[in-house]
């Protein structure tokens, strides 16, 4: 598993004090505001002086970035979090860990394909499964369907609802 996970992308500058606007790639913008340290792809730490939600984005004040000119140089940079900085509740997973898992039927062992995307629909997430012939299927991420997630084994076991794959 990757130690550093993508959490957002700097999309523009905000104001005159060097704040940057970040498009969050996490469940909520508030989660992004909880970090004191983020990272660039290179692993270089980025110290966060302050963070706040602004509409659907996060405004970050990064240490050492004090002018709009310095902030604009960061546009397009992806920010990463260290997975060790977040403790997930049992049964909750990082989306990046789910993508690539093989999905099989708990009862029959039939392999349906691999998870290629996680779609957020509001009510619950939906997992996109792509089979060997590139056909896509979708399953709701609900306890009635998902029997187990075995990250170490690289698989998810499911019991499809009646008619789900018809």
TISE-867974 format. One record per atom (N, C-alpha, C): residue number from 1; residue in three letters; x, y, z. Coordinates in steps of 0.1 Angstrom, whole numbers, plus 2048, in hexadecimal, padded with zeros to 3 digits. Example, Ala and Ser with C-alpha at 12.3 -4.5 7.8 and 13.67 -1.06 7.14 Angstrom:
+-----+------+-----+-----+-----+
: seq : type :   X :   Y :   Z :
+-----+------+-----+-----+-----+
:   1 :  ala : 884 : 7C7 : 84E :
:   1 :  ala : 87B : 7D3 : 84E :
:   1 :  ala : 884 : 7DF : 84E :
:   2 :  ser : 880 : 7EA : 847 :
:   2 :  ser : 889 : 7F5 : 847 :
:   2 :  ser : 881 : 800 : 84F :
+-----+------+-----+-----+-----+
//
This chain:
+-----+------+-----+-----+-----+
: seq : type :   X :   Y :   Z :
+-----+------+-----+-----+-----+
:   1 :  unk : 808 : 7F4 : 800 :
:   1 :  unk : 800 : 800 : 800 :
:   1 :  unk : 809 : 80D : 800 :
:   2 :  unk : 804 : 816 : 7F9 :
:   2 :  unk : 80B : 823 : 7F8 :
:   2 :  unk : 80B : 82A : 806 :
:   3 :  unk : 816 : 830 : 80A :
:   3 :  unk : 816 : 838 : 816 :
:   3 :  unk : 80F : 845 : 815 :
:   4 :  unk : 812 : 84C : 809 :
:   4 :  unk : 80C : 859 : 806 :
:   4 :  unk : 801 : 858 : 7FC :
:   5 :  unk : 7F5 : 85E : 800 :
:   5 :  unk : 7E9 : 85D : 7F8 :
:   5 :  unk : 7E5 : 86B : 7F3 :
:   6 :  unk : 7E1 : 86C : 7E7 :
:   6 :  unk : 7DC : 879 : 7E2 :
:   6 :  unk : 7D1 : 87E : 7EA :
:   7 :  unk : 7D1 : 88B : 7ED :
:   7 :  unk : 7C6 : 890 : 7F5 :
:   7 :  unk : 7C0 : 89D : 7EF :
:   8 :  unk : 7C7 : 8A3 : 7E5 :
:   8 :  unk : 7C2 : 8AF : 7DF :
:   8 :  unk : 7CC : 8B5 : 7D5 :
:   9 :  unk : 7C7 : 8BF : 7CE :
:   9 :  unk : 7CF : 8C6 : 7C3 :
:   9 :  unk : 7CD : 8D5 : 7C5 :
:  10 :  unk : 7D9 : 8DC : 7C5 :
:  10 :  unk : 7D9 : 8EA : 7C5 :
:  10 :  unk : 7D4 : 8EF : 7B8 :
:  11 :  unk : 7C9 : 8F7 : 7B8 :
:  11 :  unk : 7C3 : 8FC : 7AB :
:  11 :  unk : 7C5 : 90B : 7A9 :
:  12 :  unk : 7C7 : 912 : 7B3 :
:  12 :  unk : 7C9 : 921 : 7B1 :
:  12 :  unk : 7CE : 927 : 7BE :
:  13 :  unk : 7D0 : 934 : 7BD :
:  13 :  unk : 7D4 : 93D : 7C8 :
:  13 :  unk : 7C7 : 943 : 7CD :
:  14 :  unk : 7C7 : 947 : 7DA :
:  14 :  unk : 7BC : 94E : 7E0 :
:  14 :  unk : 7C1 : 959 : 7E9 :
:  15 :  unk : 7BD : 965 : 7E5 :
:  15 :  unk : 7C1 : 971 : 7ED :
:  15 :  unk : 7CF : 976 : 7EA :
:  16 :  unk : 7D4 : 97E : 7F3 :
:  16 :  unk : 7E1 : 984 : 7F1 :
:  16 :  unk : 7EC : 97F : 7FB :
:  17 :  unk : 7E9 : 976 : 804 :
:  17 :  unk : 7F2 : 971 : 80E :
:  17 :  unk : 7F8 : 964 : 80A :
:  18 :  unk : 7F6 : 95F : 7FE :
:  18 :  unk : 7FD : 953 : 7FA :
:  18 :  unk : 7F5 : 946 : 7FC :
:  19 :  unk : 7E8 : 948 : 801 :
:  19 :  unk : 7E0 : 93C : 803 :
:  19 :  unk : 7DD : 935 : 7F5 :
:  20 :  unk : 7DC : 928 : 7F5 :
:  20 :  unk : 7D8 : 921 : 7E9 :
:  20 :  unk : 7CB : 91A : 7EB :
:  21 :  unk : 7C4 : 918 : 7E0 :
:  21 :  unk : 7B7 : 912 : 7E0 :
:  21 :  unk : 7BA : 903 : 7DB :
:  22 :  unk : 7B5 : 8FA : 7E3 :
:  22 :  unk : 7B7 : 8EC : 7E0 :
:  22 :  unk : 7AA : 8E5 : 7DD :
:  23 :  unk : 7A9 : 8DD : 7D2 :
:  23 :  unk : 79E : 8D4 : 7CF :
:  23 :  unk : 7A0 : 8C8 : 7D7 :
:  24 :  unk : 797 : 8C5 : 7E1 :
:  24 :  unk : 79A : 8B9 : 7E9 :
:  24 :  unk : 796 : 8AC : 7E2 :
:  25 :  unk : 79E : 8A2 : 7E4 :
:  25 :  unk : 79B : 895 : 7DE :
:  25 :  unk : 799 : 88B : 7E9 :
:  26 :  unk : 791 : 88F : 7F3 :
:  26 :  unk : 78E : 887 : 7FF :
:  26 :  unk : 77F : 888 : 802 :
:  27 :  unk : 77B : 880 : 80B :
:  27 :  unk : 76C : 880 : 80E :
:  27 :  unk : 766 : 88E : 810 :
:  28 :  unk : 76D : 896 : 818 :
:  28 :  unk : 768 : 8A3 : 81B :
:  28 :  unk : 774 : 8AD : 81C :
:  29 :  unk : 771 : 8BA : 818 :
:  29 :  unk : 77B : 8C4 : 819 :
:  29 :  unk : 781 : 8C5 : 828 :
:  30 :  unk : 778 : 8C3 : 831 :
:  30 :  unk : 77C : 8C4 : 83F :
:  30 :  unk : 788 : 8BA : 843 :
:  31 :  unk : 788 : 8AF : 83D :
:  31 :  unk : 793 : 8A5 : 83F :
:  31 :  unk : 7A0 : 8AB : 83B :
:  32 :  unk : 7A1 : 8B2 : 830 :
:  32 :  unk : 7AD : 8B8 : 82B :
:  32 :  unk : 7B2 : 8C3 : 835 :
:  33 :  unk : 7A9 : 8C9 : 83C :
:  33 :  unk : 7AC : 8D3 : 846 :
:  33 :  unk : 7B3 : 8CE : 852 :
:  34 :  unk : 7B2 : 8C1 : 855 :
:  34 :  unk : 7B7 : 8BB : 861 :
:  34 :  unk : 7C6 : 8B9 : 861 :
:  35 :  unk : 7CD : 8BB : 856 :
:  35 :  unk : 7DB : 8B8 : 855 :
:  35 :  unk : 7E4 : 8C4 : 858 :
:  36 :  unk : 7EF : 8C1 : 860 :
:  36 :  unk : 7F9 : 8CB : 862 :
:  36 :  unk : 804 : 8CA : 858 :
:  37 :  unk : 806 : 8BE : 853 :
:  37 :  unk : 810 : 8BB : 849 :
:  37 :  unk : 80A : 8B3 : 83E :
:  38 :  unk : 80C : 8B8 : 831 :
:  38 :  unk : 809 : 8B1 : 825 :
:  38 :  unk : 816 : 8AF : 81E :
:  39 :  unk : 815 : 8A8 : 812 :
:  39 :  unk : 821 : 8A5 : 80B :
:  39 :  unk : 81F : 8A7 : 7FC :
:  40 :  unk : 82A : 8AA : 7F5 :
:  40 :  unk : 82A : 8AA : 7E7 :
:  40 :  unk : 82E : 89C : 7E2 :
:  41 :  unk : 82C : 899 : 7D5 :
:  41 :  unk : 82F : 88C : 7D0 :
:  41 :  unk : 83D : 887 : 7D3 :
:  42 :  unk : 846 : 890 : 7D4 :
:  42 :  unk : 854 : 88D : 7D7 :
:  42 :  unk : 856 : 888 : 7E5 :
:  43 :  unk : 84C : 88A : 7EE :
:  43 :  unk : 84D : 887 : 7FC :
:  43 :  unk : 851 : 893 : 804 :
:  44 :  unk : 853 : 89F : 7FE :
:  44 :  unk : 857 : 8AB : 805 :
:  44 :  unk : 84B : 8AF : 80E :
:  45 :  unk : 84E : 8B1 : 81B :
:  45 :  unk : 843 : 8B6 : 824 :
:  45 :  unk : 83F : 8C4 : 821 :
:  46 :  unk : 832 : 8C7 : 823 :
:  46 :  unk : 82C : 8D4 : 821 :
:  46 :  unk : 825 : 8D7 : 82E :
:  47 :  unk : 82B : 8E1 : 835 :
:  47 :  unk : 825 : 8E5 : 842 :
:  47 :  unk : 819 : 8EE : 83F :
:  48 :  unk : 80E : 8EB : 845 :
:  48 :  unk : 801 : 8F3 : 844 :
:  48 :  unk : 800 : 8FC : 850 :
:  49 :  unk : 800 : 909 : 84D :
:  49 :  unk : 7FE : 912 : 858 :
:  49 :  unk : 7EF : 914 : 85C :
:  50 :  unk : 7E6 : 913 : 852 :
:  50 :  unk : 7D8 : 914 : 855 :
:  50 :  unk : 7D0 : 90E : 849 :
:  51 :  unk : 7C4 : 90A : 84C :
:  51 :  unk : 7BC : 904 : 841 :
:  51 :  unk : 7AD : 907 : 845 :
:  52 :  unk : 7A6 : 90A : 83A :
:  52 :  unk : 797 : 90C : 83C :
:  52 :  unk : 790 : 908 : 830 :
:  53 :  unk : 783 : 904 : 832 :
:  53 :  unk : 77B : 901 : 827 :
:  53 :  unk : 775 : 90E : 821 :
:  54 :  unk : 775 : 90E : 814 :
:  54 :  unk : 76F : 91A : 80C :
:  54 :  unk : 767 : 914 : 801 :
:  55 :  unk : 75A : 914 : 802 :
:  55 :  unk : 751 : 90D : 7F9 :
:  55 :  unk : 755 : 8FE : 7F8 :
:  56 :  unk : 758 : 8F9 : 7ED :
:  56 :  unk : 75B : 8EB : 7EC :
:  56 :  unk : 76B : 8E8 : 7EC :
:  57 :  unk : 772 : 8F3 : 7EE :
:  57 :  unk : 781 : 8F2 : 7EE :
:  57 :  unk : 786 : 8F5 : 7FC :
:  58 :  unk : 794 : 8F3 : 7FD :
:  58 :  unk : 79B : 8F6 : 809 :
:  58 :  unk : 7A5 : 901 : 806 :
:  59 :  unk : 7A5 : 90B : 80F :
:  59 :  unk : 7B0 : 915 : 80E :
:  59 :  unk : 7BB : 912 : 817 :
:  60 :  unk : 7C7 : 910 : 812 :
:  60 :  unk : 7D2 : 90D : 81A :
:  60 :  unk : 7DC : 918 : 81A :
:  61 :  unk : 7E2 : 91B : 826 :
:  61 :  unk : 7ED : 924 : 827 :
:  61 :  unk : 7F9 : 91A : 82A :
:  62 :  unk : 802 : 919 : 820 :
:  62 :  unk : 80E : 911 : 821 :
:  62 :  unk : 819 : 919 : 826 :
:  63 :  unk : 821 : 914 : 830 :
:  63 :  unk : 82C : 91B : 835 :
:  63 :  unk : 836 : 91E : 82A :
:  64 :  unk : 83B : 92B : 82A :
:  64 :  unk : 844 : 92F : 820 :
:  64 :  unk : 83E : 934 : 813 :
:  65 :  unk : 831 : 933 : 812 :
:  65 :  unk : 82A : 938 : 806 :
:  65 :  unk : 822 : 944 : 80B :
:  66 :  unk : 828 : 950 : 808 :
:  66 :  unk : 822 : 95C : 80E :
:  66 :  unk : 81C : 967 : 804 :
:  67 :  unk : 81E : 964 : 7F7 :
:  67 :  unk : 819 : 96D : 7ED :
:  67 :  unk : 811 : 965 : 7E2 :
:  68 :  unk : 808 : 96C : 7DB :
:  68 :  unk : 801 : 965 : 7D0 :
:  68 :  unk : 80B : 960 : 7C6 :
:  69 :  unk : 816 : 967 : 7C3 :
:  69 :  unk : 820 : 962 : 7B9 :
:  69 :  unk : 826 : 955 : 7BD :
:  70 :  unk : 829 : 953 : 7CA :
:  70 :  unk : 82E : 946 : 7CF :
:  70 :  unk : 823 : 93C : 7CF :
:  71 :  unk : 817 : 93F : 7D2 :
:  71 :  unk : 80C : 936 : 7D1 :
:  71 :  unk : 809 : 931 : 7C3 :
:  72 :  unk : 809 : 93A : 7B9 :
:  72 :  unk : 806 : 936 : 7AC :
:  72 :  unk : 810 : 92B : 7A6 :
:  73 :  unk : 81C : 92B : 7AB :
:  73 :  unk : 826 : 921 : 7A7 :
:  73 :  unk : 822 : 913 : 7AB :
:  74 :  unk : 819 : 912 : 7B5 :
:  74 :  unk : 815 : 905 : 7BA :
:  74 :  unk : 809 : 900 : 7B3 :
:  75 :  unk : 802 : 908 : 7AA :
:  75 :  unk : 7F6 : 903 : 7A3 :
:  75 :  unk : 7F9 : 8F6 : 79C :
:  76 :  unk : 7F0 : 8ED : 79D :
:  76 :  unk : 7F1 : 8E0 : 797 :
:  76 :  unk : 7F8 : 8D5 : 79F :
:  77 :  unk : 7FE : 8D9 : 7AA :
:  77 :  unk : 805 : 8CF : 7B2 :
:  77 :  unk : 7FB : 8C7 : 7BA :
:  78 :  unk : 7FE : 8BA : 7BB :
:  78 :  unk : 7F5 : 8B1 : 7C3 :
:  78 :  unk : 7FB : 8B0 : 7D1 :
:  79 :  unk : 7F2 : 8B0 : 7DA :
:  79 :  unk : 7F6 : 8AF : 7E8 :
:  79 :  unk : 7F3 : 8A1 : 7ED :
:  80 :  unk : 7FB : 89C : 7F6 :
:  80 :  unk : 7FA : 88E : 7FB :
:  80 :  unk : 7F9 : 88E : 80A :
:  81 :  unk : 7F2 : 884 : 80F :
:  81 :  unk : 7F2 : 882 : 81E :
:  81 :  unk : 7FA : 875 : 821 :
:  82 :  unk : 7FF : 874 : 82D :
:  82 :  unk : 805 : 868 : 832 :
:  82 :  unk : 7FA : 860 : 838 :
:  83 :  unk : 7F8 : 853 : 833 :
:  83 :  unk : 7ED : 84B : 838 :
:  83 :  unk : 7EF : 849 : 847 :
:  84 :  unk : 7FB : 84A : 84D :
:  84 :  unk : 7FD : 848 : 85B :
:  84 :  unk : 7F6 : 854 : 863 :
:  85 :  unk : 7F3 : 85F : 85D :
:  85 :  unk : 7ED : 86A : 864 :
:  85 :  unk : 7DE : 869 : 865 :
:  86 :  unk : 7D8 : 85E : 860 :
:  86 :  unk : 7CA : 85C : 861 :
:  86 :  unk : 7C7 : 84E : 866 :
:  87 :  unk : 7BE : 84E : 870 :
:  87 :  unk : 7BA : 841 : 875 :
:  87 :  unk : 7AB : 83F : 870 :
:  88 :  unk : 7AA : 835 : 868 :
:  88 :  unk : 79C : 832 : 862 :
:  88 :  unk : 795 : 829 : 86B :
:  89 :  unk : 788 : 82B : 86C :
:  89 :  unk : 77F : 822 : 874 :
:  89 :  unk : 77F : 814 : 86D :
:  90 :  unk : 77C : 80A : 874 :
:  90 :  unk : 77B : 7FC : 86E :
:  90 :  unk : 771 : 7FC : 863 :
:  91 :  unk : 774 : 7F6 : 858 :
:  91 :  unk : 76B : 7F5 : 84D :
:  91 :  unk : 76B : 801 : 843 :
:  92 :  unk : 774 : 80B : 846 :
:  92 :  unk : 776 : 816 : 83D :
:  92 :  unk : 784 : 815 : 837 :
:  93 :  unk : 784 : 818 : 82A :
:  93 :  unk : 791 : 817 : 822 :
:  93 :  unk : 794 : 823 : 81A :
:  94 :  unk : 7A0 : 825 : 817 :
:  94 :  unk : 7A4 : 82F : 80D :
:  94 :  unk : 7A0 : 82A : 800 :
:  95 :  unk : 79A : 833 : 7F7 :
:  95 :  unk : 796 : 82F : 7EA :
:  95 :  unk : 7A1 : 829 : 7E2 :
:  96 :  unk : 7AD : 82F : 7E3 :
:  96 :  unk : 7B9 : 82B : 7DC :
:  96 :  unk : 7BD : 81C : 7DF :
:  97 :  unk : 7B9 : 818 : 7EB :
:  97 :  unk : 7BC : 80A : 7EF :
:  97 :  unk : 7B2 : 800 : 7E9 :
:  98 :  unk : 7A6 : 805 : 7E6 :
:  98 :  unk : 79C : 7FC : 7E1 :
:  98 :  unk : 79E : 7FA : 7D2 :
:  99 :  unk : 7A3 : 804 : 7CB :
:  99 :  unk : 7A4 : 803 : 7BC :
:  99 :  unk : 7AF : 7F9 : 7B9 :
: 100 :  unk : 7AB : 7EF : 7B1 :
: 100 :  unk : 7B4 : 7E4 : 7AD :
: 100 :  unk : 7B1 : 7D7 : 7B5 :
: 101 :  unk : 7A8 : 7D8 : 7BF :
: 101 :  unk : 7A4 : 7CB : 7C6 :
: 101 :  unk : 79C : 7C2 : 7BC :
: 102 :  unk : 79F : 7B5 : 7BD :
: 102 :  unk : 797 : 7AC : 7B5 :
: 102 :  unk : 78A : 7A9 : 7BD :
: 103 :  unk : 77F : 7A9 : 7B6 :
: 103 :  unk : 772 : 7A7 : 7BC :
: 103 :  unk : 76C : 79A : 7B8 :
: 104 :  unk : 769 : 792 : 7C2 :
: 104 :  unk : 765 : 784 : 7C0 :
: 104 :  unk : 758 : 782 : 7C8 :
: 105 :  unk : 750 : 778 : 7C3 :
: 105 :  unk : 744 : 773 : 7CA :
: 105 :  unk : 748 : 76B : 7D6 :
: 106 :  unk : 742 : 76F : 7E2 :
: 106 :  unk : 745 : 767 : 7EE :
: 106 :  unk : 741 : 759 : 7EE :
: 107 :  unk : 736 : 756 : 7E7 :
: 107 :  unk : 730 : 749 : 7E7 :
: 107 :  unk : 736 : 740 : 7DC :
: 108 :  unk : 738 : 745 : 7D0 :
: 108 :  unk : 73C : 73D : 7C5 :
: 108 :  unk : 74B : 73E : 7C2 :
: 109 :  unk : 751 : 749 : 7C6 :
: 109 :  unk : 75F : 74C : 7C2 :
: 109 :  unk : 760 : 752 : 7B5 :
: 110 :  unk : 755 : 754 : 7AE :
: 110 :  unk : 756 : 75B : 7A0 :
: 110 :  unk : 75D : 768 : 7A1 :
: 111 :  unk : 766 : 76B : 799 :
: 111 :  unk : 76D : 778 : 798 :
: 111 :  unk : 765 : 781 : 78F :
: 112 :  unk : 761 : 78D : 794 :
: 112 :  unk : 75A : 796 : 78C :
: 112 :  unk : 763 : 7A1 : 785 :
: 113 :  unk : 76F : 7A3 : 78A :
: 113 :  unk : 778 : 7AC : 785 :
: 113 :  unk : 77F : 7B3 : 790 :
: 114 :  unk : 784 : 7BF : 78C :
: 114 :  unk : 78B : 7C7 : 796 :
: 114 :  unk : 785 : 7D5 : 798 :
: 115 :  unk : 787 : 7DB : 7A4 :
: 115 :  unk : 781 : 7E8 : 7A6 :
: 115 :  unk : 78A : 7F2 : 79E :
: 116 :  unk : 783 : 7FA : 796 :
: 116 :  unk : 78A : 804 : 78E :
: 116 :  unk : 787 : 812 : 792 :
: 117 :  unk : 77C : 814 : 799 :
: 117 :  unk : 778 : 822 : 79E :
: 117 :  unk : 76F : 821 : 7AA :
: 118 :  unk : 76F : 82B : 7B1 :
: 118 :  unk : 765 : 82C : 7BD :
: 118 :  unk : 75D : 839 : 7BA :
: 119 :  unk : 750 : 837 : 7B8 :
: 119 :  unk : 747 : 843 : 7B5 :
: 119 :  unk : 740 : 847 : 7C1 :
: 120 :  unk : 73F : 853 : 7C4 :
: 120 :  unk : 738 : 858 : 7D0 :
: 120 :  unk : 72B : 85E : 7CB :
: 121 :  unk : 720 : 857 : 7D0 :
: 121 :  unk : 713 : 85A : 7CB :
: 121 :  unk : 70A : 862 : 7D5 :
: 122 :  unk : 70F : 863 : 7E1 :
: 122 :  unk : 708 : 86A : 7EB :
: 122 :  unk : 703 : 861 : 7F6 :
: 123 :  unk : 6FA : 857 : 7F1 :
: 123 :  unk : 6F5 : 84D : 7FB :
: 123 :  unk : 6FF : 844 : 7FF :
: 124 :  unk : 707 : 83E : 7F6 :
: 124 :  unk : 712 : 835 : 7F9 :
: 124 :  unk : 71B : 835 : 7ED :
: 125 :  unk : 727 : 831 : 7EF :
: 125 :  unk : 731 : 82F : 7E4 :
: 125 :  unk : 72C : 824 : 7DB :
: 126 :  unk : 731 : 825 : 7CF :
: 126 :  unk : 72E : 81A : 7C5 :
: 126 :  unk : 73C : 816 : 7BF :
: 127 :  unk : 73F : 809 : 7BF :
: 127 :  unk : 74B : 804 : 7BA :
: 127 :  unk : 74A : 800 : 7AB :
: 128 :  unk : 752 : 805 : 7A3 :
: 128 :  unk : 752 : 802 : 794 :
: 128 :  unk : 75C : 7F6 : 793 :
: 129 :  unk : 757 : 7EB : 78D :
: 129 :  unk : 75E : 7DF : 78C :
: 129 :  unk : 760 : 7DD : 77D :
: 130 :  unk : 76C : 7DA : 778 :
: 130 :  unk : 76F : 7D8 : 76A :
: 130 :  unk : 774 : 7CA : 769 :
: 131 :  unk : 76E : 7C2 : 760 :
: 131 :  unk : 772 : 7B4 : 75E :
: 131 :  unk : 77D : 7B3 : 754 :
: 132 :  unk : 781 : 7A6 : 751 :
: 132 :  unk : 78C : 7A4 : 747 :
: 132 :  unk : 789 : 7A8 : 739 :
: 133 :  unk : 77C : 7AA : 736 :
: 133 :  unk : 778 : 7AE : 729 :
: 133 :  unk : 775 : 7BD : 728 :
: 134 :  unk : 779 : 7C4 : 733 :
: 134 :  unk : 777 : 7D3 : 734 :
: 134 :  unk : 768 : 7D7 : 736 :
: 135 :  unk : 75F : 7CD : 739 :
: 135 :  unk : 751 : 7D1 : 73C :
: 135 :  unk : 751 : 7D6 : 74A :
: 136 :  unk : 748 : 7E0 : 74D :
: 136 :  unk : 747 : 7E6 : 75A :
: 136 :  unk : 73A : 7E1 : 761 :
: 137 :  unk : 73C : 7DF : 76E :
: 137 :  unk : 730 : 7DC : 776 :
: 137 :  unk : 731 : 7E6 : 783 :
: 138 :  unk : 726 : 7E7 : 789 :
: 138 :  unk : 726 : 7F0 : 795 :
: 138 :  unk : 720 : 7EA : 7A0 :
: 139 :  unk : 726 : 7EB : 7AC :
: 139 :  unk : 720 : 7E6 : 7B8 :
: 139 :  unk : 71F : 7F1 : 7C3 :
: 140 :  unk : 714 : 7F1 : 7CB :
: 140 :  unk : 714 : 7FA : 7D6 :
: 140 :  unk : 71D : 7F6 : 7E1 :
: 141 :  unk : 723 : 800 : 7E7 :
: 141 :  unk : 72C : 7FD : 7F3 :
: 141 :  unk : 724 : 7FD : 7FF :
: 142 :  unk : 71C : 7F2 : 801 :
: 142 :  unk : 713 : 7F0 : 80C :
: 142 :  unk : 716 : 7E3 : 813 :
: 143 :  unk : 713 : 7E2 : 820 :
: 143 :  unk : 716 : 7D5 : 827 :
: 143 :  unk : 70F : 7C9 : 821 :
: 144 :  unk : 703 : 7CB : 81B :
: 144 :  unk : 6FC : 7C0 : 815 :
: 144 :  unk : 703 : 7BA : 809 :
: 145 :  unk : 70C : 7C1 : 803 :
: 145 :  unk : 713 : 7BC : 7F7 :
: 145 :  unk : 722 : 7B9 : 7FB :
: 146 :  unk : 728 : 7C2 : 802 :
: 146 :  unk : 737 : 7C0 : 805 :
: 146 :  unk : 738 : 7B7 : 811 :
: 147 :  unk : 73E : 7AB : 80F :
: 147 :  unk : 740 : 7A1 : 81A :
: 147 :  unk : 74D : 7A4 : 821 :
: 148 :  unk : 757 : 7A6 : 819 :
: 148 :  unk : 764 : 7A9 : 820 :
: 148 :  unk : 76E : 7B0 : 816 :
: 149 :  unk : 776 : 7B8 : 81C :
: 149 :  unk : 781 : 7BF : 814 :
: 149 :  unk : 78E : 7BA : 81A :
: 150 :  unk : 796 : 7B3 : 812 :
: 150 :  unk : 7A2 : 7AD : 816 :
: 150 :  unk : 7AE : 7B4 : 80E :
: 151 :  unk : 7B2 : 7BF : 814 :
: 151 :  unk : 7BC : 7C8 : 80D :
: 151 :  unk : 7C9 : 7C0 : 80B :
: 152 :  unk : 7CD : 7B9 : 815 :
: 152 :  unk : 7DA : 7B1 : 814 :
: 152 :  unk : 7DA : 7A7 : 809 :
: 153 :  unk : 7CE : 7A1 : 807 :
: 153 :  unk : 7CC : 796 : 7FD :
: 153 :  unk : 7C9 : 79C : 7EF :
: 154 :  unk : 7C5 : 7A9 : 7EF :
: 154 :  unk : 7C2 : 7B0 : 7E3 :
: 154 :  unk : 7B4 : 7AC : 7DD :
: 155 :  unk : 7AB : 7AA : 7E6 :
: 155 :  unk : 79E : 7A6 : 7E1 :
: 155 :  unk : 792 : 7AB : 7EA :
: 156 :  unk : 787 : 7AB : 7E4 :
: 156 :  unk : 77A : 7AE : 7EB :
: 156 :  unk : 770 : 7A3 : 7E8 :
: 157 :  unk : 76A : 79E : 7F2 :
: 157 :  unk : 760 : 794 : 7F0 :
: 157 :  unk : 752 : 79A : 7F1 :
: 158 :  unk : 749 : 796 : 7E8 :
: 158 :  unk : 73C : 79C : 7E8 :
: 158 :  unk : 731 : 791 : 7E6 :
: 159 :  unk : 725 : 795 : 7EA :
: 159 :  unk : 719 : 78D : 7E7 :
: 159 :  unk : 710 : 797 : 7DF :
: 160 :  unk : 70F : 795 : 7D2 :
: 160 :  unk : 707 : 79F : 7CA :
: 160 :  unk : 6F8 : 79E : 7CE :
: 161 :  unk : 6F2 : 7A9 : 7CE :
: 161 :  unk : 6E3 : 7A9 : 7D0 :
: 161 :  unk : 6DC : 7A2 : 7C4 :
: 162 :  unk : 6D1 : 79C : 7C6 :
: 162 :  unk : 6CA : 796 : 7BC :
: 162 :  unk : 6C7 : 7A0 : 7B0 :
: 163 :  unk : 6CB : 79C : 7A4 :
: 163 :  unk : 6C9 : 7A4 : 798 :
: 163 :  unk : 6D4 : 7AF : 796 :
: 164 :  unk : 6DE : 7B0 : 79F :
: 164 :  unk : 6E8 : 7BA : 79E :
: 164 :  unk : 6F0 : 7BA : 791 :
: 165 :  unk : 6F3 : 7AE : 78D :
: 165 :  unk : 6FB : 7AC : 780 :
: 165 :  unk : 6F3 : 7A7 : 774 :
: 166 :  unk : 6E6 : 7A7 : 775 :
: 166 :  unk : 6DE : 7A2 : 76A :
: 166 :  unk : 6DD : 7AD : 75F :
+-----+------+-----+-----+-----+
//
